[in-house]
Amino acid sequence: MKRLTITKVLATMIVLCIALGLQGNTSYSMPPVKRSVLANGMVLLVSAEHSLPLVTIELLIDAGSRRDPAGKEGLANLTAEGLLLGTKKHPEAEINEKLDTMGASLQTSVGRDYTSLNLRVLKKDLNEGLELLLETLTEPAFPQEKLRREVRETVAAIQSSEERPEVVAEKTFRRKLFLDSPYSHPVEGTKESLGRIKRQDMVKFHTAYYHPNNAIFTVVGDVTGEEVDEKIIARLAVWSRSTPIPAEHFSTTFAQGPKIEKIDRDITQANIIIGHQGIRRDNPDFYALTVMNYILGGGGFGSRLMDEIRVKRGLAYSVGSFFDPHKYRGSFQIVLQTKNDSAQEAISLAIEQMERMQRELVSKQELERAKKYLSGSFPLRLDTQRELVDFISKCEYYGLGMDYAERYLSLISSVSRQEVLRVAQRYLHPEKYILAVVANLKEAGMAEPGGSASD
């Protein structure tokens, strides 16, 4: 994430759900969202909220790291960072000064599916904030020297992350699972790929994907319908649409295990990821899988993995599981850290718990605890403008519908024990796992004959 920091911090945040606790609420009404499609193809989503004189805006562009050309991984990320390095009208320092004067923030963030620009500004400064946002979006200068600085800093961050075994494990797991898929490489790219990216690559990427008909513009805050028409739509309308972006031919090829990738490091804790292919975000079984995963490993001390591996045997400080869905099929992962000499036992226990989920119905108590927590905690994820604007944007991007918040609670509450068993049998693949281990392989009893594996 690239961020332009501010010196004036807005300490007060909007609270939408203070009356809702973790007691299994069965209803939640999200603030109304008005959806429209502008003449240039941009989707505009507006949710008015007048408790504070504050406006939060997110512009989501379908230009995440999966769009990176082969051999130039990290291009989407560098392009987004380059937006905030200055425009054709104002250098970076002037943009920072303007934001600082307003007490506003402007930042970019890049994921595997999309890039987002986020503006947070006081209502009185909305005009000027919008001007800066659109200027950085449509008129980036991509100054050569500053881009080189960004590349150096990104390479340094990558080198630093190589000293973190949990990061090495995650990158190894993803590379081994996704094979040649665009989801296989890190969002920030690699040291080798970054060295191949030139300024003209960023200009070309920006020209190809940064268009209103490839974007979602979400506004949450203290705005009226008239202000939306006069201040927002009027400005967005002048952004010209491009020819349609060619249809994507996305093919995800997953490795079929069991396969093990071992990396030898002189460390005391083994860092382990066990997993396999996952689901798309729009999969209708997402809700039953959410409940199933909470019981398996997503529920902290209430989960089976934590109970079996940490509580009963004291083998790990932390252990958990999750599905990581994207626009296309993502991954399922169990992540844990344990002492080197208990690594193999912990791995076996994790796989056993996957198999157990497929053999028998979960208990009524497990099911009710999972549904109560998931239903009760859901509104608390939307208690700031920043969280709400991101939620609304994702609902549109993944085609979940603006009534998703209301439907989520009913869909979670309707999950049965039989459905949990069904999705465990369909989506868990303990017999096809991909295993990434970063550990002292000799202490873990996993060294190769005649020596140990190397990284």
C-alpha positions as a printed Julia matrix, in Angstrom:
455×3 Matrix{Float64}:
   0.0     0.0     0.0
   1.21    3.47   -0.88
  -0.05    6.18    1.45
   0.19    9.96    1.58
   0.17   10.61    5.32
  -1.37   13.65    7.01
  -0.47   15.64   10.11
  -4.04   16.37   11.15
  -5.59   13.14   12.4
  -9.37   12.88   12.47
  -9.89   11.18   15.79
 -13.64   10.68   15.61
 -15.06    7.81   13.53
 -18.63    7.12   12.56
 -20.27    4.28   14.49
 -23.18    2.58   12.75
 -23.81   -0.43   14.92
 -23.02    0.38   18.56
 -26.18   -1.32   19.75
 -25.2    -4.67   18.21
 -23.04   -7.06   20.23
 -21.83  -10.59   19.64
 -25.11  -12.19   20.67
 -26.26  -13.64   17.38
 -28.33  -10.8    15.97
 -30.73  -12.01   13.29
 -31.26   -8.73   11.44
 -29.17   -5.82   10.23
 -30.1    -2.97    7.94
 -27.26   -1.33    6.06
 -27.69    2.38    5.2
 -29.43    2.72    1.8
 -27.19    2.72   -1.27
 -28.15    4.49   -4.47
 -26.69    2.82   -7.55
 -26.39    4.43  -10.96
 -24.36    3.91  -14.13
 -22.97    7.06  -15.73
 -22.84    7.7   -19.45
 -19.12    6.88  -19.48
 -19.8     3.42  -18.04
 -18.72    4.08  -14.46
 -20.79    2.54  -11.67
 -21.59    5.13   -8.97
 -22.66    4.01   -5.49
 -23.71    6.57   -2.88
 -24.69    6.04    0.75
 -25.5     9.23    2.68
 -24.61    9.38    6.38
 -24.81   12.74    8.13
 -23.61   12.13   11.7
 -20.2    13.68   10.94
 -19.11   16.3     8.36
 -16.9    13.72    6.68
 -16.87   11.99    3.28
 -15.02    8.79    2.35
 -14.58    7.79   -1.29
 -13.23    4.61   -2.85
 -12.47    4.23   -6.54
 -12.07    0.59   -7.45
 -10.35   -0.29  -10.73
 -10.38   -3.83  -12.12
  -6.61   -3.77  -12.41
  -5.11   -5.95   -9.71
  -1.92   -7.98   -9.87
  -3.61  -10.73  -11.88
  -3.33   -8.27  -14.8
   0.48   -8.24  -14.55
   2.14   -9.31  -17.82
   4.28  -12.44  -17.58
   7.81  -11.51  -16.61
   6.76   -8.1   -15.26
   5.05   -9.17  -12.07
   4.51   -6.19   -9.77
   3.52   -3.82  -12.58
  -0.01   -3.21  -11.28
   1.37   -2.36   -7.85
   4.04    0.01   -9.18
   1.51    1.73  -11.44
  -0.78    2.42   -8.48
   2.1     3.71   -6.39
   3.13    5.92   -9.28
  -0.22    7.73   -9.22
   0.76    9.49   -6.0
   4.23   10.55   -7.12
   3.0    13.69   -8.85
   0.79   14.75  -11.74
   1.31   16.78  -14.87
   0.09   19.82  -12.89
   1.46   19.29   -9.38
   4.57   17.54   -8.04
   4.32   15.07   -5.18
   5.3    17.63   -2.54
   2.49   20.0    -3.52
  -0.1    17.23   -3.42
   1.1    16.25    0.06
   0.9    19.86    1.18
  -2.65   20.26   -0.11
  -3.77   17.1     1.65
  -2.06   18.16    4.84
  -3.74   21.55    4.76
  -7.17   19.94    4.37
  -6.5    17.27    6.98
  -7.33   14.71    4.31
  -5.79   11.42    3.25
  -5.35    9.88   -0.17
  -3.97    6.39   -0.62
  -3.77    3.52   -3.07
  -3.98   -0.19   -2.42
  -3.45   -3.12   -4.77
  -4.81   -6.64   -4.42
  -4.86   -9.65   -6.68
  -8.13   -8.64   -8.32
  -8.34   -4.86   -8.18
  -6.65   -1.58   -7.33
  -8.36    1.02   -5.16
  -7.85    4.73   -4.52
  -9.23    6.0    -1.24
  -9.95    9.61   -0.31
 -11.06   10.75    3.15
 -11.92   14.42    3.45
 -14.0    16.88    5.43
 -17.19   17.88    3.69
 -16.1    21.5     3.38
 -13.08   20.37    1.37
 -14.92   17.88   -0.86
 -14.48   19.95   -4.03
 -10.74   20.28   -3.65
 -10.38   16.67   -2.53
 -12.23   15.42   -5.59
 -10.07   17.55   -7.86
  -6.92   15.99   -6.39
  -8.3    12.47   -6.61
  -9.26   12.78  -10.27
  -6.04   14.58  -11.15
  -3.89   11.8    -9.69
  -6.1     9.24  -11.4
  -6.2    10.71  -14.91
  -3.03   12.82  -15.2
  -0.18   10.99  -13.45
   3.27   12.17  -14.45
   5.08    8.93  -13.51
   8.35   10.82  -12.84
  11.31    8.62  -13.73
  13.5     9.27  -10.69
  10.68    8.78   -8.21
   9.67    5.56   -9.92
  13.22    4.3    -9.55
  13.01    5.15   -5.85
   9.8     3.14   -5.56
  11.42    0.16   -7.25
  14.43    0.34   -4.9
  12.17    0.55   -1.85
  10.02   -2.33   -3.03
  13.07   -4.51   -3.7
  14.41   -3.66   -0.24
  11.06   -4.63    1.31
  11.1    -7.93   -0.58
  14.63   -8.66    0.62
  13.62   -7.85    4.19
  10.59  -10.15    3.95
  12.88  -13.04    3.03
  14.02  -13.01    6.66
  10.46  -13.68    7.83
   9.77  -17.42    7.66
   5.99  -16.96    7.68
   6.22  -14.82    4.53
   8.56  -17.3     2.86
   6.1   -20.1     3.64
   3.16  -18.17    2.21
   4.95  -17.24   -1.02
   6.2   -20.79   -1.45
   2.76  -22.27   -0.87
   1.09  -19.94   -3.36
   3.74  -20.53   -6.02
   3.47  -24.29   -5.65
  -0.34  -24.38   -5.55
  -1.23  -21.99   -8.37
   1.49  -23.11  -10.78
   1.37  -20.74  -13.78
  -1.76  -18.86  -12.67
  -1.68  -15.05  -12.35
  -2.54  -15.62   -8.69
   0.75  -17.39   -8.07
   3.06  -14.39   -7.8
   3.28  -11.79   -5.0
   1.34   -8.58   -5.57
   4.57   -6.59   -5.21
   6.37   -8.79   -7.73
   9.85  -10.23   -7.32
  13.34   -8.78   -7.28
  13.88  -10.14  -10.79
  10.6    -8.96  -12.31
  10.86   -5.45  -10.85
  14.18   -5.0   -12.59
  12.46   -5.54  -15.93
   9.72   -2.93  -15.45
  10.2     0.42  -17.18
   8.33    3.69  -16.99
   6.68    3.05  -20.34
   5.25   -0.22  -18.96
   3.44    1.75  -16.25
   2.15    4.29  -18.76
   0.89    1.46  -20.97
  -0.76   -0.34  -18.04
  -2.46    2.88  -16.93
  -3.7     3.54  -20.45
  -5.07    0.0   -20.78
  -6.99   -0.3   -17.52
  -7.62    3.06  -15.85
 -10.94    3.99  -17.42
 -14.4     4.79  -16.04
 -15.97    1.78  -17.73
 -13.56   -0.38  -15.73
 -14.27    1.33  -12.42
 -16.61    1.54   -9.43
 -16.89    4.88   -7.59
 -18.29    4.59   -4.05
 -19.18    7.53   -1.79
 -20.15    7.24    1.88
 -20.7    10.24    4.13
 -22.21   13.66    4.57
 -23.5    14.34    1.06
 -26.92   15.18   -0.35
 -28.43   14.15   -3.67
 -27.91   17.66   -5.01
 -24.25   17.65   -3.99
 -23.75   14.29   -5.65
 -25.15   15.69   -8.91
 -23.26   18.99   -8.8
 -19.95   18.02   -7.22
 -19.4    14.37   -8.02
 -21.26   13.34  -11.15
 -20.36   16.57  -12.93
 -16.66   15.85  -12.39
 -16.81   12.15  -13.16
 -18.75   12.71  -16.38
 -15.8    14.4   -18.09
 -13.64   11.27  -17.68
 -13.86    9.65  -21.09
 -14.57    5.96  -21.43
 -12.25    3.68  -23.39
 -12.98    0.93  -25.84
 -14.11   -2.17  -23.92
 -11.29   -4.06  -22.27
 -10.88   -7.43  -24.02
 -12.6   -10.36  -22.34
 -10.31  -12.15  -19.9
  -9.32  -15.75  -20.53
  -8.36  -16.66  -16.99
  -7.31  -20.22  -16.36
  -6.36  -21.37  -12.89
  -4.37  -24.59  -12.84
  -3.86  -26.04   -9.38
  -1.21  -28.48   -8.27
  -2.58  -31.82   -7.12
  -0.92  -33.18   -4.02
   0.15  -34.5    -1.77
   3.25  -32.43   -2.44
   5.75  -31.06    0.06
   8.09  -28.08   -0.32
  10.68  -27.86    2.46
  12.92  -24.85    3.09
  15.75  -25.13    5.59
  16.33  -22.22    7.96
  18.2   -21.97   11.25
  15.1   -21.14   13.3
  13.43  -22.6    16.39
   9.83  -22.51   15.13
   8.59  -24.35   12.08
   6.27  -22.24    9.91
   3.77  -24.43    8.13
   1.03  -23.95    5.54
  -1.18  -26.86    4.48
  -3.79  -26.31    1.82
  -5.22  -26.77   -1.63
  -7.49  -25.13   -4.2
 -10.35  -22.98   -2.93
 -13.4   -21.19   -4.31
 -14.53  -18.09   -6.17
 -15.99  -15.29   -4.07
 -19.39  -15.63   -5.75
 -19.7   -19.34   -4.94
 -23.17  -19.9    -3.41
 -21.64  -22.32   -0.89
 -19.59  -19.45    0.59
 -21.89  -19.15    3.62
 -21.91  -22.83    4.55
 -18.14  -22.85    4.05
 -17.8   -19.85    6.35
 -19.6   -21.75    9.11
 -17.66  -24.95    8.42
 -14.32  -23.15    8.49
 -15.18  -21.34   11.73
 -15.66  -24.73   13.38
 -12.53  -26.21   11.79
 -10.02  -23.43   12.33
 -11.46  -19.94   11.88
 -12.97  -19.59   15.34
  -9.87  -19.06   17.45
 -10.08  -20.95   20.72
 -13.51  -22.21   19.69
 -12.11  -24.12   16.71
 -11.15  -27.76   16.47
  -7.64  -27.08   15.21
  -6.86  -24.81   18.15
  -8.38  -27.26   20.61
  -6.56  -30.32   19.29
  -3.17  -28.81   18.5
  -2.72  -26.11   21.12
  -5.12  -26.66   24.01
  -4.87  -30.43   24.35
  -1.24  -30.92   23.28
   0.45  -27.55   23.56
   2.1   -27.93   20.17
   1.42  -24.5    18.69
   0.93  -20.96   19.89
  -1.29  -20.15   16.92
  -3.13  -22.26   14.37
  -6.03  -21.4    12.1
  -7.64  -21.98    8.73
  -9.32  -19.86    6.08
 -10.62  -19.76    2.53
  -9.07  -16.99    0.44
 -11.55  -16.47   -2.43
 -10.97  -14.16   -5.38
 -12.83  -13.26   -8.56
 -11.58  -16.63   -9.73
 -10.83  -19.65   -7.59
  -8.47  -18.98   -4.71
  -7.0   -21.18   -1.98
  -7.77  -22.9     1.3
  -5.04  -22.76    3.95
  -4.22  -24.04    7.41
  -1.46  -21.91    8.91
   0.45  -22.83   12.06
   3.71  -22.35   13.89
   5.19  -25.0    16.16
   8.54  -26.15   17.52
  10.69  -27.9    14.96
  10.53  -31.25   16.73
   6.72  -31.23   16.82
   6.2   -30.16   13.2
   5.32  -33.56   11.81
   2.89  -34.32   14.62
   1.15  -30.97   14.18
   0.85  -31.52   10.42
  -0.69  -34.95   10.96
  -3.18  -33.56   13.48
  -4.23  -30.78   11.09
  -4.89  -33.25    8.28
  -6.79  -35.5    10.7
  -9.11  -32.63   11.59
  -9.82  -31.99    7.89
 -10.72  -35.67    7.52
 -12.88  -35.58   10.64
 -14.9   -32.68    9.18
 -15.7   -34.96    6.23
 -16.66  -38.02    8.29
 -19.18  -36.81   10.82
 -21.75  -34.14   11.53
 -20.58  -31.27   13.69
 -22.29  -31.0    17.05
 -25.33  -28.8    17.57
 -23.32  -26.73   20.04
 -20.5   -26.15   17.55
 -22.95  -25.1    14.86
 -24.88  -22.69   17.06
 -21.71  -21.13   18.46
 -20.38  -20.54   14.96
 -23.6   -19.03   13.64
 -24.04  -16.83   16.71
 -20.55  -15.41   16.42
 -20.63  -14.89   12.65
 -24.05  -13.21   12.78
 -23.25  -11.07   15.79
 -19.84   -9.9    14.65
 -20.84   -9.09   11.07
 -22.3    -5.59   11.74
 -19.21   -4.65   13.73
 -17.16   -4.99   10.54
 -19.09   -2.04    9.09
 -18.85    0.48   11.92
 -16.69    3.1    10.17
 -17.04    4.93    6.88
 -13.83    3.34    5.65
 -15.11   -0.17    6.29
 -18.53    0.58    4.84
 -17.21    2.12    1.62
 -14.95   -0.88    1.08
 -17.82   -3.28    1.77
 -20.16   -1.57   -0.68
 -17.48   -1.53   -3.4
 -16.81   -5.25   -2.97
 -20.52   -6.09   -3.06
 -20.68   -4.44   -6.48
 -17.39   -5.84   -7.76
 -18.15   -9.46   -6.86
 -21.82   -9.2    -7.85
 -23.14   -9.85   -4.35
 -25.93   -7.28   -4.52
 -26.65   -4.25   -2.37
 -28.91   -6.37   -0.15
 -25.97   -8.61    0.73
 -25.73   -7.41    4.34
 -29.33   -8.35    5.03
 -29.07  -11.67    3.18
 -25.78  -12.63    4.84
 -27.32  -12.97    8.29
 -30.22  -15.1     7.08
 -27.93  -17.25    4.94
 -25.6   -17.89    7.88
 -28.46  -18.63   10.28
 -30.0   -21.15    7.85
 -26.85  -23.33    7.56
 -27.52  -26.84    8.85
 -25.25  -29.57   10.18
 -25.89  -31.53    6.98
 -24.76  -28.58    4.85
 -21.57  -28.24    6.87
 -20.83  -31.91    6.21
 -21.69  -31.57    2.53
 -19.35  -28.62    1.88
 -16.56  -30.24    3.92
 -16.81  -33.33    1.73
 -16.89  -31.25   -1.44
 -14.34  -28.5    -0.77
 -11.8   -30.0     1.65
  -9.14  -32.17    0.0
  -6.9   -33.62    2.73
  -5.66  -36.26    0.3
  -4.44  -33.6    -2.18
  -2.74  -31.14    0.14
   0.15  -28.88   -0.77
   2.51  -28.45    2.19
   5.05  -25.65    2.61
   7.42  -25.92    5.58
  10.07  -23.41    6.62
  12.01  -24.92    9.51
  15.24  -26.32   10.8
  14.68  -29.47    8.8
  17.14  -31.61   10.75
  15.44  -30.81   14.06
  12.06  -31.36   12.41
  13.14  -34.79   11.17
  12.45  -33.69    7.61
  15.97  -33.37    6.2
  16.73  -35.19    2.99
  19.03  -38.24    3.19
  22.61  -37.14    3.01
  21.79  -33.54    3.77
  18.96  -31.06    4.12
  16.83  -29.24    1.6
  17.88  -25.72    0.79
  16.04  -22.62   -0.26
